[in-house]
Amino acid sequence: MRKKNYETAWGRVSISRHVYQRSRGGKIYVPLEVGARVVGGNCTPYLSKMVSWKYAQLAASRVCEDMAMHHHRSISRKLVQKIGSEVGLIAWDKEMEWSYDLPELKEVVKCVAISRDGTTTPIIGQGYRETMCGTISLYNKTGDRLHTIYKACAPEKGKEGFDRVMNKEVEEIKALFPSAKYVGLADGAANNWTYLNGCTTEQVLDFYHATEHLSEVSVAMEPNEERRKKWLDEACHDLKHRPKAAVFLFRELQAKQKEYGEHPPQVLLDNLTYLSNNLKRMDYCRFLKNGFPIGSGVTEAACKVLAKQRLSGSGMRWHLHKVQDMLLIRELVCTRGRWEQFWAFYDQIRA
């Protein structure tokens, strides 16, 4: 019998427990820790669940304050960070193995929007690097969002890791809703479309990004400020509500290019190229008629909620592996129903 200190939600306890090891040495087997599913060698699952949920929302020092204030439990920053890393490691180890049930949906899923975007995260010794965030959103026939699955991946070379976890989620959703319409929704970044073209039947350019380009080119279309504002308002309205409006706008820009002769403004040329590359993705009137989402606000919000909100606080810098731990926990917390399922799965683990 050997004594060891264990961290619980109510304090540190010292317990005598049996330990076993082969005569030639090697790994020690502790039945108590296996049966109780101790996290990180000395933390109970209940404490780990409580602390890691708080750590997903707050800096480690604030978690310590919260534990002391609301739970009368003194805990160190080091232990908070350790628990976060250990829970993140479990989530990473089981990410491709565990499949989560959707919450009960009261309406039929008619459309599934798959979207992805990137944001920057400060990495120690590497500066700011791109963190990828993705969403899979379920919509009813009128275009109301029923549920969203959030995924994220720490900065990596290429996007193979992110693509792999997104593929798993997409395949599971397609198995559940084979008759739904699958829509890819993103801004104009080419690498996003490379992925979305392979898993969706319709691709939609984010409407807000499209209107930003119209705002840029309006300077070349109407030099007078009042007429420019009027042109922009009408162009945005038509783009959203008029069938094949993007084609007509493209032709209007082409006509304006001819008016300028041999020296058209660069902003006009750039936006002609942009429209030409995205015409099929800008049929917003038809998209809305079919109940498709036309804005990537859900994914923009995912970048802020999953990554920016927690990883880009004042003075924060992160080790790369710590970023992945945090993102794995946050996507479980932010996706409705997954946090409780994660711990239910963990409770079923056996040696």
N, C-alpha and C positions, 0 to 999 in steps of 0.2 A: 504494500500500500504506500502510495506517495501522495503528498499534499501538493495542491496547486491552487493558485488564485484565479478565480473566474469573475469576469465583469458581467453584472446583471443590471436590469433597469432600476433595482432598488439598492445597489451598492456592490462592493467587492466582497466575495465570499471565498473562504478557503475550504477546499473539499479534499478528502482522502479518496483516491481512486486507484483501481487496479491498472497496471500497465504491463504490456507483454512485448517481448522482443526475442527474436531467434537467438540461439546460442552463439552463432557466428556474428551477431550484431545486425545492424541495419535499422530499418524504420521501426519506431515504437508504435504499437497498437494500443489505443485507449478506448475500450468499449463505451465508457461514459460519454466521451466526446463524439463518438460516432452515433450513438443512440440519441443523444440530445441535439445532434447536428450543430455543434458548436462552430461559430464562425471565426476564422482567423486564429484558431487555437485556444482562445480564452473568452470569447464573447457569446452570450446567449443569442438565439435567433430573435427573441423579442426586443432586446436592446439594439441589436444590429438593424432590425427593421425600423425602429423608432429613430435612431440616430441617422441612418442613411437617408431616410425621407427628409429629415430636417436639413441634412448636409446638401441635399439636392436643391434646397431653396436658399440656404444661408451660408455665409462664410463660416469656417470652423470656429472662430472666436465667438460668433453670434450663436452658434449651436450650443457652445459651452454655457453662455449666458442663459439661453432658453432652458436648458436642462436644469440649471441651478435654480432658476426663477419659478418654473412651472412644475418641475418634477423633484425638486430638492435632491438632485443628484449631481455631485461634483464629478466633472469629467474633463480630461485634458484635450487640448487641440490635437496632440499627437494621436490619441486614441480615436478621436472623431475621424481624422484623416485615414487612419489604419482601417477603420470599419468601412469607410467609403470605398477604399481600394479593394478590400476583400469582397464586398458585395458586388462591386463592378467586375471583379475577376470571375465571380460566379456567373453573372449575367453574360459576360463575354464567352465563357466556357460552354454555356448552354444556349447561346443565341440561335445557333442553327439546329438545335435539337428540340427545344420546347416550342410548341405552337399554342397560341392564346385564342380563347373563344372571344367572339364579338359580344358586346352588350346586346340586350334584347332590342331589336329594331321594330318599331310599331308600323312602319310603312315599307313598301316594296322598294328595293334598290334598283333604280333604272339606269343610273350613270355612276361610273367610278372614275374619279379624276386623279391621275398620278402626276405629281409635280416634284421638282427638285430645284435647289438653289444653293449657293455658297455664301459664306460669310467668313470674316477673318478672326483669328484667335491668336493672342500673343503667346508665343512659345519660347521658353528660355533657351538662349543661344541661337535661335533661328529667326527671331523677329516675328512678324505677322504672317501666318499661313492660312490657307483656305480650309475651313471646316464645312463639310457637305451636310445639308439637311434635306430630308424628303418627306412628303406626305402622301398618303393614300386616303382620299376622301370619298365617302359614299353619299349619293344624292337621291332624292325621290324624284317623281315625274315632273314636279313643278320647280325643281332646282334648289330645293331646301337641303342643307347639309344635315345628314343624320349621324355621322360618326367620322372621326379622323384618326388614322394611325400615324404616329410620328416616328421617324428614324433619323439617326445622325451618325456621322463617322468622323473621327479625328483626322487631322491633316495626314495625307499619305501621298506617295508617288503614284500618279495615276489615280484611278477611282475604282480599282478592282474590288477592294473590300466593301466599299459603299454599294457598288452594283450588286455584289453577292447578297448582301442582307436585304436590299430592295427586291431583288428577284425572288427571294424566298417568300416575302410578304405578298408580292404580286401574284405569285403562283397559287398561294393559299386562298387569296381573295377570288381569283378566277375560278377556282374549284367550287367556291361557294355561290358565285353569281355568274354562271357561264353565259347567260343571256343579256347581261348588262352591257351598256355601251362604254368602252374604255377610251378615255380622253387624256391626252398628254397636255399639260399646261405649264408653260415656262416663259421666261423672257427670251431675248434673242440669242443667247449664248449657244454657239454651235454644238458644244459637247453635251449640252442637255438634250438637244434634239436627236443626237446620235443614239442616245439611250432610249428616249421616249418613242422614237419611230419603231423600235423593235417590239414594244409591248402594248401599244395603243393603236386604235384604228382611226382616231381623229386627233389632230394636233391643233392647239389653240395658243396663239401668242397673247400673253398678258395684255389686256386692254389698256391698262395704265401706261405700260411701256410704249405701246403704240401711240398713245396721245402725247407722250413726251417727245417723240420724234416729229409729230405734227407741229408741236409747239416750236421745235428747233427750226423746221423748214418754213414756218409761217413768215419769218423775217425775209426770206427770199421771194415768197409769194406776194406779199403786200408790204411795201415800204412804209406806208402810212399806218401809224399806230392804231387808229380807230378802225380802219378797214382790216388791218391785220387781226385784231381781236374778233371782229365779226366773222372773218374767214375761218379762224380757228374754231370758234364756237360751232359754226355750221358744219365744218369738216368732222369734228368729234361727234356731233349729233348724227350726221349721216353715216359715219363709220359704224356706229352702234345700231342704228335702226333701219338703214336703207340696204336692201339686198345688193350684194356685189359692190358695195360702196368702195372697198379697197381698190378694185379695178379702176373705177372712175377717178379716184384720187390719183392713182398712178398715172393715168392718161393726162390728168390736169398738170401734174408735175412735169411730164414729158413735154407738154405744150409750152410750159413756162421756160423749160430749158431751151427750146428753139427760139423763144423771144430774146433770150440773152445772147444768142449767137455763139461765137467761138469761146467766150469767156464766162460761162455760167458760174455762180458761186459754188464753192466746194460743199457747203451745207446742203445744197440742192442735189448735187451728184451723190453725196453720201446717202441721203434719204431715198433717192431713187433706187439705189442698190438695196437698201434695207427693205423697201416695199417689194421690190422684185423677188427678194429671197423669201418673203413671208406672206405673199398674197393668199395662198391657200389656208394659212393659219389665221387670217383676219376676216373671215366671213361671219362677223359677229351677229348679224341679224339671224342667220340660219342657226348659229349655235344657241342663241337665246330661245329661239322657237322650239328647239329640241330639248331644252332644259339643261344645256351644258353650262358649267361655270365659265366665265370669261376673264376672271381676275385671279391672280396667284397670291392674293392676300393671305390665304391660309398658310402657304409656304413661307411668304415673307415674315409672317408672324412666328412661324416655326423657327426661323433663323434667330429671331429676337428672343423667343421664349426658351428654346432648347440651348442655344449657344451664347448669344450676346448677354442676355440677362444675368447669367451665372458665371460666365468665363471672362467677361470683359469689364468687371468692376474696377473702380479706381485703384491703380497700382498693381493689379493682378498680372502675374506671369505664371505659366504652367509648364510642367514637364509633359511631354507628349503622351506618355501612358496614362497620366492622371486625367488628361482631357478625355480620353476614351472611357475611363472608368466613370467620370461624371456624366458624359453624354448617355451612356447605357442606363444609368440610374434615372436620369431626367426623362428619357423617352418612355420608360416604364411608368413614371409618375404622371407624365402628361397625357398618355394614352389611356382613356377611360377604361377601367376594369383590369388593367394589366398588373398593377402593383400588387393587388391582393392575390391574383393568380400566380404571380412569380413566387411569392412566399408559400403559397399552397403547394406548388411544384417542389420547392426546396424542402418542405416538410415531409415530402414523400421519398426523398433521397435515402437510399440504403447503401451500406458499404459493399 
